[in-house]
Amino acid sequence: MGNVDSKLNFRKAVIQLTTKTQPVEATDHAFWDQFWTDTATTVQDVFALVPAAEIRAVREESPSNLATLCYKAVEKLVQGADSGCPSEKERQIVLNCIRLLTRILPYIFEDADWRGFFWSTVPGAGRAGQDEGDDDGARPLAESLLLAVSDLLFCPDFTVQSHKRTGSDTAEDMQSIDSCEYIWEAGVGFAQSPPLNYTHDLNRTELLKLLLTCFSEAMYLAPSADNNILNPWVTFFCATDNRHALPLFTSLLNVVCAYDAVGYGVPYNHLMFSDYREVLVEHAVQILIVTLEHEAGPAAAQHSLDHSASAMEDLEPVGPDNLFVNYLSRIHREEDFSFILKGLARLMTNPLIQTYLPNSAKKIRFHQELLVLFWKLCDFNKKFLFFVLKSSDVLDVLVPILFYLNDARADQSRVGLVHIGVFILLLLSGERNFGVRLNKPYSVRVPMDIPVFTGTHADLLIVIFHKIITSGHQRLQPLFDCLLTIVVNVSPYLKSLSMVAANKLLHLLEAFSTNWFLFSASQNHHLVFFLLEVFNNLIQYQFDGNCNLVYAIIRKRNIFHQLANLSSDPATIHKALQMKKRKKTTTAVISRINSQETISMEGSRPAVPAEPGTLKASLVAIPAIDKLTEKAQVSEDGTMVCLQHMTTDQNAHSPQHTHSPQSSAADTSGIAGASDTESNSGRDNEEAFQPESELARSRLSSVSSSAMYWNPTPDWVLSWKSKLPLQTIMRLLQILVPQVEKICIDKGLTDESEILKFLQHGTLVGLLPVPHPILIRKYQANAGTAMWFRTYMWGVIYLRNVDPPIWYDTDVRLFEIQRI
């Protein structure tokens, strides 16, 4: 039958379904078979021939017909999974049902009354193929669907290579197949790499698309503070009922980490053939990040385990019930970690290669999903995190992340990308090794829109953070605390900052310590505390190699004197606030305070705002830095001790202790720092997730309502001014400034290299105050970030699945889609 006829027949069946007001019996095979038996439609055809309005009409006006259609389509998949689809015709039926369900499911999810439908048992249906009287054996439709999809993902000659001996005419029995022998790609726990087969890749992709659609019920629930609501589809799919959980997890992980977008070593060959593997890899990484969902923080059990397939089967699962999380948390072999890290680093670096060898490799577009996967690996498997930091391989992940941060800094549609990048760096910065690794010289010359400098990876990080703060989109302002916390965490280990980076840090201090900025929001002074802590760590622990920084501090010494003599009288405060009214946004002002901007690298493109009309998904607010991290003190031998409850004094500039009484109204929610939250303001009961903390409020400029009005008082200024940690720097200035001035007068010097030479050989041993203990703020998992990750991840998946546009124009509630 020609494709045109086939489409016409299918369309005719859809019209009949929408016009029938009477229920059609499930036994009317002639009617239902029109949807899958005699048609050959692509997934794009199905989306075109089954319009949204008609699905909704059937749902409202003849619900029993929609129910029967879903039930019959699932039944066909179950039959296909049982028989193993030996014929071309059976495979076509299965594909048609997959496409139809992918089209219909979002319309089931958007209606709260229908959401339970797939979890109910169909009366009289029994287990597909079983005797109708046996209702006890009936599984909910969702379970039958998920098990059938899992079986079909290991179906010989459909999604995997057949192991049948040539000449044997018996099909492999689907029930007795050991799917561990059919893992899709070599890597973790599997040594053979099966030959590429594009038909198998296409069929796997369609099945994964349907799975993703099943899991997307999460998109139709509004964000809530009760984050323990597990996704029932994911819970069942990743539980022991699914006998393919292990080989499936391994297949997905290996397919992603083994993928090489360069086209297997041949440059430019992506221009010659369509890469089916890439589309499969995209779907695999999306399934992984959605299934690796875990209700209660990191995996309970970090069990070691030898990864031969048989060893894994014999073990009772330990730790989390979600087997994907369980398996991920138990990977432990060095070669497995190396395979995963190299694969992810290669894929993350792909968009960078594009900038200096345009078109040499296929440009992948799933770097956001890769970042979420990397995050989950580090969060669920601490051994992997330590492996990443054990060698300078961590820099292969750091450089692409810094590239993305810098590239996306002005683009409102990529605010989420900047957040996930910063979260990863915050997580890494809690480990001493990360700071140590940053001392490696930076020589990779990826063109970036930043000043040219000679130095280390630490310099690169500081220069890019400075760019984000001074010329990023204003929606990034809630991240300033995070960015500076990362710098504080690594500062005790940085052996020698370049002059460019040293000047950038002092420029930030200069910008953040102006009166109008300090007095314009209840938490702005924290940024000054963070920067002073950075300088103190460098002076106390790394004085010897940091003559550039010491020189910059001496040159800009007036900033420190001004801070020490900060006026707190009402007139000064009033004048500063008048000034604030005239300034439009923080960022504009910060960047106007001169920062000896140098020429950007050759070949770099400037960071540009989003194109008008770009779609973006809204995000929930991120927690304030004190909720996002917990403090740990580094003891003499380098081990860290957690400081659960420090006294108020020691905690001087941790947010909860510096509020004036009238400033704490919005901070009780535990989540502060507004993100793209105004979009949700029309919804009730979500206030917990939309507090615009003072920090974000006032930093985000135009605030009119009186409820948001915050008033600094002299007492408030004194309460934190007295705690500014200036002693070490003041002592340093007191000792070195006269010496440097004397050299300049004696030698008539204006040449900084002589002064630097003097500083390099100088010493302050015994002259500075006793070194303070090193304080590290380590990321800690919490409900706020869990919710943020969920909304971000699904927003990315929604926007990336455009062909076909699975969720487009359905009533998604987890986020809002906005046009820029």
C-alpha positions in Angstrom: 0.0 0.0 0.0 1.4 3.4 -0.9 2.4 5.8 1.9 -0.3 8.3 0.8 -3.1 5.7 1.1 -1.7 4.6 4.4 -1.8 8.1 5.7 -5.4 8.6 4.4 -6.6 5.4 6.1 -4.9 6.5 9.4 -6.5 9.9 9.2 -9.9 8.4 8.4 -9.6 6.2 11.6 -8.7 9.3 13.7 -11.8 11.2 12.3 -14.1 8.2 13.0 -12.7 8.1 16.6 -13.4 11.8 17.1 -16.9 11.7 15.6 -18.2 8.6 17.3 -20.3 9.5 20.3 -21.0 5.9 21.3 -18.4 3.8 22.9 -16.7 1.4 20.5 -16.3 -2.2 21.9 -12.7 -3.3 22.6 -13.5 -6.4 20.6 -14.3 -4.5 17.4 -10.9 -5.4 16.0 -11.7 -4.1 12.5 -12.1 -0.6 13.9 -9.1 -0.5 16.2 -6.7 -2.3 13.8 -7.0 0.7 11.5 -4.7 2.6 13.9 -1.7 0.3 13.7 -2.1 -2.7 11.3 -2.5 -1.3 7.8 -0.5 1.9 8.2 3.1 2.9 7.8 3.3 6.3 9.3 6.4 8.2 10.7 6.3 9.8 14.2 6.0 13.2 12.4 3.0 11.9 10.5 1.3 10.8 13.7 1.8 14.2 15.2 0.4 15.9 12.1 -2.6 13.5 11.6 -3.7 13.5 15.3 -4.2 17.1 16.2 -4.3 18.3 19.8 -7.8 19.6 19.6 -9.1 16.2 18.5 -7.3 14.3 21.3 -8.8 16.7 23.9 -12.3 16.4 22.2 -12.2 12.6 22.5 -11.0 12.9 26.1 -13.9 15.2 27.1 -16.7 13.7 24.9 -16.1 10.0 24.6 -13.6 9.1 27.3 -14.3 5.4 27.0 -13.0 5.4 23.4 -9.8 7.2 24.4 -9.4 4.6 27.3 -9.9 1.7 24.9 -7.4 3.2 22.3 -4.7 3.4 25.0 -5.5 0.0 26.4 -5.5 -1.6 22.9 -2.2 0.1 21.9 -0.5 -1.1 25.1 -1.9 -4.6 24.5 -0.3 -4.6 21.0 3.1 -3.7 22.6 2.8 -6.4 25.1 2.0 -9.0 22.4 5.0 -7.7 20.4 7.2 -8.0 23.5 6.0 -11.6 24.1 6.5 -12.8 20.5 9.7 -10.9 19.9 8.3 -9.3 16.7 9.7 -11.9 14.3 8.1 -10.4 11.2 8.4 -7.0 9.5 4.6 -6.5 9.8 4.7 -7.1 13.6 7.6 -4.6 14.0 5.6 -2.0 12.0 2.5 -2.5 14.3 4.8 -2.0 17.4 6.3 1.2 16.0 2.8 2.5 15.1 1.6 1.9 18.7 4.8 3.5 20.1 4.2 6.7 18.1 0.5 6.8 18.9 1.1 6.5 22.6 3.9 9.1 22.5 1.3 11.5 20.9 -1.5 10.8 23.3 0.2 10.5 26.8 0.8 14.2 27.4 -3.0 14.9 27.0 -3.7 12.2 29.6 -1.2 13.8 32.0 -2.5 17.4 31.6 -5.9 16.4 32.9 -5.8 15.7 36.6 -8.9 13.4 36.3 -7.1 11.2 33.8 -3.7 11.0 35.5 -4.6 7.9 37.5 -6.0 6.1 34.4 -2.7 4.3 33.5 -2.4 3.1 37.1 -5.8 1.5 37.3 -6.4 -2.0 36.1 -8.6 -2.4 33.0 -11.7 -4.3 34.0 -12.0 -7.7 32.4 -8.7 -7.3 30.6 -6.6 -9.4 32.9 -2.9 -9.8 32.0 -2.7 -9.4 28.2 -3.2 -12.9 26.7 -4.4 -14.4 30.0 -7.8 -15.8 30.7 -10.3 -12.9 31.2 -11.6 -14.2 34.5 -8.3 -13.8 36.2 -8.7 -10.2 37.4 -6.3 -10.6 40.3 -3.4 -11.0 37.9 -4.2 -7.7 36.2 -1.4 -5.2 36.2 -2.0 -1.5 36.0 -1.7 -0.4 32.4 1.4 1.7 33.2 3.3 -1.3 34.5 2.4 -3.5 31.4 3.5 -0.6 29.2 6.8 -0.1 31.0 7.6 -3.8 31.1 6.8 -4.2 27.4 9.0 -1.2 26.5 11.9 -2.7 28.5 11.5 -6.1 26.8 11.4 -4.4 23.4 14.6 -2.6 24.1 16.4 -6.0 24.1 14.5 -7.6 21.2 16.7 -9.5 18.7 16.6 -8.1 15.2 14.5 -5.2 16.3 16.7 -3.3 18.8 19.7 -5.6 19.3 21.8 -7.9 17.2 20.4 -11.5 17.1 22.7 -14.1 18.7 20.8 -16.9 16.8 23.1 -19.2 14.8 22.8 -18.8 11.1 20.5 -21.4 9.5 18.5 -21.9 12.8 14.9 -21.0 12.1 13.7 -20.8 15.7 13.3 -17.3 17.0 15.0 -16.5 20.3 12.5 -16.9 23.2 11.9 -13.4 24.6 11.2 -14.7 28.1 14.5 -16.6 28.5 16.8 -14.0 26.9 19.6 -12.9 29.3 19.6 -9.2 28.3 23.0 -8.7 30.1 24.5 -10.4 27.0 22.8 -7.9 24.7 24.1 -4.6 26.3 24.2 -2.0 23.6 27.8 -0.8 23.9 31.1 -1.7 25.5 32.1 0.1 28.7 31.1 -0.3 32.3 30.6 -4.1 32.9 30.6 -5.1 29.3 33.5 -5.7 26.9 32.1 -6.3 23.4 31.1 -3.4 21.2 28.3 -4.6 18.9 28.5 -3.5 15.3 26.6 -0.2 14.6 23.1 -0.9 13.1 21.2 2.3 12.3 17.8 0.5 12.2 18.4 -0.7 15.8 19.4 2.8 16.8 16.3 4.3 15.2 14.0 1.7 16.9 15.7 2.2 20.3 15.3 6.0 19.9 11.5 5.7 19.3 11.2 3.4 22.4 13.2 5.9 24.5 11.0 8.8 23.2 8.0 6.9 24.5 9.7 6.2 27.8 10.6 9.9 28.2 6.9 10.7 27.5 5.8 8.3 30.2 8.2 9.9 32.7 7.1 13.4 31.7 4.0 13.2 34.0 6.3 15.2 36.3 5.9 18.2 34.0 2.2 18.4 34.7 2.6 18.9 38.5 3.3 22.3 39.9 6.5 22.8 41.8 6.0 22.2 45.5 8.0 22.3 48.7 7.1 18.7 49.3 9.8 17.3 47.1 9.4 13.7 48.2 6.8 13.0 45.6 8.4 10.3 43.5 7.5 9.9 39.9 5.5 6.6 39.9 6.6 5.8 36.3 10.3 6.2 37.2 9.8 4.3 40.5 8.3 1.2 38.8 10.7 1.3 35.8 13.8 1.4 38.1 12.5 -1.3 40.5 13.2 -5.0 40.8 10.0 -5.7 38.7 12.0 -4.6 35.7 14.3 -7.6 35.0 16.2 -5.5 32.5 17.1 -2.7 34.9 20.8 -3.5 35.0 21.5 -4.1 31.3 19.4 -1.0 30.5 21.2 1.3 32.9 24.5 -0.1 31.6 23.4 0.3 27.9 22.3 3.9 28.4 25.5 4.9 30.3 27.8 3.1 27.9 26.1 4.5 24.7 26.5 8.0 26.1 30.1 7.7 27.4 31.4 5.8 24.3 29.9 8.3 21.7 32.4 10.2 19.7 30.9 13.1 17.8 33.9 13.5 15.6 32.6 10.8 13.4 34.9 8.0 14.5 38.1 9.8 13.7 37.2 11.1 10.2 36.9 14.9 10.3 34.0 16.4 8.3 32.4 13.1 7.7 29.3 14.2 9.7 28.5 16.3 6.6 28.1 13.1 4.6 25.8 10.9 6.6 23.0 11.3 9.1 24.2 10.2 12.5 21.5 8.0 14.0 23.7 7.3 17.0 23.7 11.0 18.0 19.9 11.0 18.4 20.0 7.8 20.4 22.7 9.3 22.7 20.6 12.4 23.2 17.6 10.3 24.3 19.8 8.0 26.4 21.3 10.9 28.4 17.8 12.4 28.9 16.4 9.1 30.2 19.4 8.8 32.6 19.0 12.2 34.2 15.3 11.7 34.6 15.5 8.2 36.1 18.4 9.0 38.5 16.0 10.5 40.8 16.3 9.9 44.5 14.1 10.9 47.3 16.6 11.2 50.2 19.9 12.7 49.3 22.9 10.7 48.1 22.8 6.9 47.9 22.7 5.2 51.3 25.1 2.5 50.4 28.3 2.9 48.5 28.8 -0.8 48.1 31.7 -2.1 46.1 30.9 -4.7 43.6 32.7 -6.5 40.8 31.0 -5.5 37.6 30.6 -8.8 35.8 27.0 -9.2 34.9 26.6 -12.4 36.8 28.1 -10.9 40.0 25.4 -8.2 39.9 22.5 -10.6 39.4 23.3 -12.6 42.5 23.3 -9.6 44.8 20.4 -8.4 46.8 20.1 -4.7 46.0 21.5 -2.7 48.8 20.8 1.0 49.3 18.3 3.0 47.3 15.3 1.2 45.9 15.8 3.0 42.6 18.1 0.5 40.9 19.5 3.1 38.5 20.7 5.2 41.4 21.8 2.0 43.2 23.9 0.8 40.3 25.4 4.2 39.7 26.4 4.6 43.3 28.1 1.2 43.3 30.4 1.7 40.3 33.9 1.6 41.7 36.5 0.3 39.3 39.2 2.7 38.2 38.8 1.7 34.5 35.0 2.3 34.7 35.5 5.8 36.2 38.1 6.6 33.6 35.8 5.5 30.8 33.0 7.6 32.1 35.1 10.7 32.8 36.9 10.6 29.5 33.7 10.1 27.6 31.9 13.0 29.3 34.9 15.3 29.0 35.2 14.6 25.3 31.5 15.4 24.7 31.6 18.5 26.9 34.6 19.8 25.0 32.9 19.3 21.6 31.2 22.7 21.4 34.6 24.3 22.2 36.4 22.5 19.3 33.7 24.1 17.1 35.0 27.6 17.9 38.5 27.0 16.5 37.9 24.3 14.0 34.5 25.2 12.7 32.6 22.2 11.1 35.5 19.8 11.8 33.2 17.8 14.0 29.5 17.5 14.4 28.3 20.0 17.0 26.4 18.3 19.8 23.6 20.2 21.5 23.0 18.1 24.6 25.7 19.7 26.8 23.1 20.8 29.4 22.0 17.2 29.9 25.7 16.1 30.1 26.2 18.7 32.9 23.2 17.3 34.8 24.5 13.7 34.4 28.0 14.7 35.6 26.4 16.4 38.6 24.4 13.3 39.4 27.4 11.1 39.1 29.4 13.2 41.6 26.4 13.6 43.9 25.5 9.9 44.0 29.0 8.3 43.8 31.5 10.0 46.1 34.2 7.6 44.9 33.7 9.0 41.4 34.0 12.5 42.7 37.3 11.7 44.4 38.5 10.0 41.2 37.7 13.1 39.2 39.7 15.2 41.6 42.6 12.8 41.9 44.4 13.9 38.8 44.4 17.0 36.6 41.7 15.3 34.4 39.2 17.4 36.4 40.5 20.4 34.3 39.1 18.7 31.2 35.7 19.2 32.7 36.4 22.6 34.3 37.5 24.3 31.0 34.3 23.5 29.1 32.2 24.5 32.1 33.9 27.9 32.3 33.5 28.3 28.5 29.8 27.7 28.8 29.5 30.1 31.7 31.3 32.8 29.8 29.5 32.2 26.6 26.0 32.2 28.1 26.5 35.0 30.6 24.5 37.7 28.7 21.8 35.3 27.4 18.6 35.3 29.4 17.5 32.0 27.8 20.6 30.3 29.2 20.4 31.3 32.9 19.7 27.7 33.8 22.9 26.6 32.1 25.0 29.1 34.1 23.3 27.9 37.3 24.1 24.2 36.7 27.7 25.1 35.8 28.1 27.1 39.0 26.5 24.3 41.1 29.0 21.8 39.8 32.0 24.1 40.5 30.5 24.7 44.0 30.4 20.9 44.6 33.9 20.4 43.4 35.3 23.4 45.4 34.3 21.7 48.6 37.2 19.3 48.1 40.8 20.4 48.8 42.1 18.7 45.6 40.1 21.0 43.4 41.9 24.1 44.6 45.3 22.3 44.3 44.5 21.2 40.7 43.7 24.8 39.7 47.5 25.6 40.0 48.2 23.9 36.7 49.2 26.4 34.0 46.4 27.2 31.5 47.7 26.7 28.0 44.7 25.5 26.0 43.9 28.4 23.8 40.1 28.1 23.3 39.1 31.5 22.0 37.0 33.2 24.8 35.7 36.7 25.2 38.1 37.4 28.1 41.3 39.4 28.6 44.5 37.7 27.4 46.5 36.5 30.4 49.4 34.1 31.2 48.6 32.0 34.2 46.9 29.0 35.7 43.4 27.5 35.6 42.7 29.5 38.8 43.3 32.7 36.9 41.0 31.6 34.2 38.3 30.9 36.8 38.6 34.3 38.4 38.7 36.2 35.2 35.5 34.5 34.0 33.7 34.9 37.3 34.6 38.6 37.1 33.1 38.7 33.6 29.9 37.1 34.8 29.5 39.5 37.7 30.4 42.7 35.8 28.8 41.9 32.4 26.4 39.1 32.9 22.6 39.2 32.6 21.0 40.7 35.7 19.2 37.4 36.4 22.5 35.9 37.4 22.8 38.2 40.4 21.5 35.6 42.9 24.6 33.6 41.9 27.1 36.2 43.1 27.3 34.5 46.6 27.9 31.1 45.0 30.6 32.4 42.7 32.5 34.1 45.5 32.0 31.1 47.8 33.8 29.0 45.2 36.7 31.5 45.1 36.9 31.4 48.9 36.9 27.6 49.0 39.9 27.4 46.6 41.8 30.4 47.8 43.9 28.7 50.5 45.5 26.5 47.8 46.3 29.0 45.0 50.0 29.3 44.8 50.3 32.4 42.5 47.7 34.6 40.9 48.5 36.5 37.8 48.3 40.3 37.8 45.2 40.2 35.6 43.3 38.0 38.1 44.6 39.9 41.2 43.3 43.2 39.6 39.9 41.6 38.9 39.5 40.5 42.5 40.3 44.1 43.7 38.0 45.5 41.2 35.1 43.4 42.6 36.0 44.6 46.1 36.0 48.2 44.9 32.6 47.8 43.3 31.0 45.9 46.2 32.3 48.2 48.9 30.8 51.5 47.6 28.3 53.0 50.1 25.3 52.9 47.8 25.9 49.1 47.1 26.5 48.1 50.7 23.4 50.0 52.0 21.0 49.1 49.2 20.2 45.5 50.4 20.4 43.6 53.6 22.8 41.0 52.3 25.1 42.9 50.0 27.9 43.2 52.6 28.3 39.4 52.5 30.1 39.8 49.2 32.7 42.1 50.8 33.2 39.5 53.6 33.7 36.7 51.0 36.3 38.8 49.2 38.2 39.8 52.4 38.2 36.1 53.3 39.8 35.3 49.9 42.6 37.9 50.5 43.2 36.7 54.1 43.5 33.0 52.9 46.0 34.0 50.2 48.0 36.2 52.5 48.1 33.8 55.4 48.6 30.5 53.5 50.1 31.4 50.1 52.0 34.7 50.7 55.2 33.5 49.1 54.0 33.1 45.5 51.4 35.9 45.5 53.4 39.0 45.0 51.0 40.2 42.2 48.1 40.1 44.6 50.1 41.8 47.4 51.2 44.5 45.0 47.6 45.0 43.8 46.4 45.3 47.5 49.1 47.9 48.1 48.1 49.9 45.0 44.4 49.8 46.0 44.9 50.3 49.7 42.5 53.1 49.9 39.6 50.6 49.4 40.6 48.9 52.7 41.0 52.2 54.5 37.6 53.3 53.3 36.0 50.1 54.6 37.6 50.5 58.0 36.3 54.0 58.2 32.9 53.3 56.7 30.4 55.9 58.0 27.2 54.7 59.4 25.4 58.0 60.3 21.9 58.5 58.9 23.1 61.3 56.5 25.6 59.0 54.8 23.0 56.2 54.5 20.4 58.6 53.1 22.9 60.0 50.5 23.8 56.4 49.5 20.2 55.5 49.0 19.5 58.6 46.9 22.4 57.5 44.7 21.0 54.1 44.4 17.7 55.5 43.0 19.7 57.0 40.2 21.5 53.9 39.3 19.6 51.5 37.1 21.1 48.1 37.8 23.9 46.8 39.9 25.7 45.2 36.9 25.8 48.4 34.9 27.3 50.2 37.8 29.8 47.6 38.7 31.1 47.4 35.1 31.3 51.2 35.0 33.8 51.3 37.9 36.9 51.1 35.7 38.4 47.7 35.5 41.4 48.3 33.2 39.7 46.1 30.6 42.2 44.6 28.2 41.7 43.3 24.7 39.9 40.0 24.4 41.4 36.9 22.9 41.8 36.7 19.2 39.1 34.8 17.4 36.6 35.0 20.3 33.0 36.0 19.9 31.4 38.4 22.4 28.7 36.9 24.7 25.4 38.0 23.2 21.9 38.3 24.6 19.2 35.8 23.5 17.6 36.4 20.1 14.1 38.0 20.5 11.5 35.2 20.2 13.8 32.6 21.8 11.8 30.2 24.1 12.9 29.6 27.6 11.5 27.7 30.6 11.1 29.4 33.9 13.0 28.2 36.9 12.3 28.1 40.6 14.4 30.2 43.0 17.6 28.7 44.4 18.2 28.5 48.1 20.4 31.1 49.8 24.1 30.3 50.2 23.7 29.4 53.9 21.1 26.8 53.0 23.1 25.6 50.0 26.3 24.9 51.9 27.5 23.7 55.3 30.7 24.9 56.9 33.7 22.6 57.5 36.9 23.5 59.1 40.2 22.2 57.7 42.4 20.8 60.5 46.2 20.7 60.5 46.4 17.4 58.7 44.1 18.5 56.0 41.0 16.6 57.1 37.7 18.5 57.3 35.5 18.8 60.4 31.9 19.8 59.9 30.8 22.8 62.0 27.1 22.2 62.4 26.2 25.0 64.8 28.7 27.7 65.2 28.3 30.6 67.6 26.9 33.8 66.3 30.2 35.6 66.5 32.1 33.1 64.4 29.2 33.1 62.0 29.4 36.8 61.6 28.6 37.0 58.0 26.5 34.0 57.5 23.2 35.4 56.3 20.9 34.3 59.2 22.8 36.4 61.7 22.9 39.7 60.0 19.3 40.5 59.4 17.8 43.5 61.1 14.4 42.6 62.5 12.6 44.1 59.6 14.6 42.4 57.0 13.9 38.8 57.7 10.3 38.6 56.5 10.9 36.7 53.3 13.8 34.5 54.5 11.8 32.1 56.6 11.1 29.9 53.6 14.6 28.5 53.4 14.8 29.4 49.8 16.1 32.9 49.0 17.4 34.4 45.8 14.9 35.0 43.2 15.3 33.3 39.8 12.9 33.4 36.9 10.1 33.3 39.4 7.8 36.1 38.4 6.2 33.8 36.0 4.7 31.8 38.8 3.2 34.7 40.7 -0.3 33.9 39.6 -0.3 30.5 41.2 -1.2 30.1 44.8 0.3 27.7 47.4 3.7 28.0 45.9 5.0 30.9 47.8 7.6 28.7 49.5 9.2 28.5 46.1 8.9 32.1 45.0 10.3 34.2 47.8 12.2 37.1 46.3 14.7 37.5 49.1 16.0 41.0 49.8 19.3 40.0 48.2 17.6 39.4 44.9 15.0 42.0 45.3 17.2 44.9 45.7 19.8 43.6 43.5 17.2 43.2 40.8 16.7 46.9 40.8 13.1 48.2 40.3 11.2 47.4 43.4 8.2 49.6 44.3 5.9 47.9 46.6 6.2 49.0 50.2 6.2 45.4 51.5 9.5 45.0 49.8 11.0 48.2 51.2 14.0 47.6 53.3 15.6 50.3 55.4 19.3 50.3 56.6 19.9 51.8 60.0 23.2 52.9 61.7 22.9 50.1 64.2 22.6 47.6 61.4 25.7 49.0 59.7 27.7 48.8 62.9 26.5 45.3 63.6 28.5 43.9 60.7 31.1 46.6 60.2 32.7 45.7 63.5 33.2 42.2 62.2 34.9 43.0 58.9 38.1 40.8 59.0 40.5 43.6 58.1 43.3 42.9 60.7 45.6 40.8 58.5 45.4 43.2 55.5 45.9 46.3 57.7 48.9 44.7 59.3 50.3 43.8 55.9 49.8 47.4 54.6 51.3 48.8 57.8 54.5 46.8 57.3 54.9 46.8 53.5 53.7 50.3 52.4 56.5 52.2 54.1 59.1 49.8 52.7 57.7 50.0 49.1 57.5 53.8 49.4 61.1 54.0 50.6 62.3 51.9 47.6 60.4 54.2 45.2 62.0 57.3 46.7 65.5 55.8 47.1 65.7 54.4 43.6 63.3 56.9 41.9 61.4 53.9 40.8 58.1 53.8 39.0 58.9 50.4 37.5 56.6 47.8 39.0 58.9 44.9 38.2 61.4 46.1 40.8 58.7 46.4 43.4 57.4 42.9 42.5 60.9 41.5 42.9 61.1 43.1 46.3 57.7 41.7 47.4 58.6 38.3 46.0 61.6 38.0 48.3 60.0 39.7 51.3 58.5 37.8 54.2 55.9 38.5 56.8 56.7 35.4 58.9 55.9 36.2 62.6 54.6 39.7 61.7 51.0 38.8 60.8 48.2 37.8 63.2 48.0 34.0 64.0 46.5 32.3 60.8 42.8 31.7 61.1 41.5 28.1 60.5 40.5 27.5 56.9 36.7 27.4 56.5 35.3 25.6 53.5 31.6 25.9 52.6 30.6 22.5 51.2 27.5 22.0 49.0 24.8 20.1 50.8 21.8 18.5 49.1 18.4 20.0 50.1 14.8 20.1 49.0 15.3 23.5 47.3 18.1 22.4 45.0 16.3 19.1 44.3 13.3 21.1 43.1 15.5 23.4 41.1 17.1 20.5 39.3 13.8 18.9 38.5 12.4 22.1 36.9 15.6 22.9 35.1 16.1 19.3 33.7 12.5 19.0 32.5 12.6 22.5 31.0 15.7 21.5 29.0 14.0 18.3 27.8 10.8 20.1 26.8 12.7 22.7 24.7 15.1 20.2 23.2 12.4 17.7 21.9 11.1 19.6 19.0 10.9 17.0 16.3 8.3 15.9 17.0 7.3 18.6 19.6 6.0 16.1 22.2 4.8 18.5 24.9 4.3 21.7 22.8 1.1 23.5 23.7 0.0 21.1 26.4 -0.8 22.5 29.9 2.6 22.0 31.5 2.7 23.2 35.2 6.2 22.5 36.5 7.5 25.6 34.7 6.3 28.2 32.2 7.5 28.5 28.7 8.2 32.2 28.0 9.2 34.0 24.8 12.1 36.5 25.1 
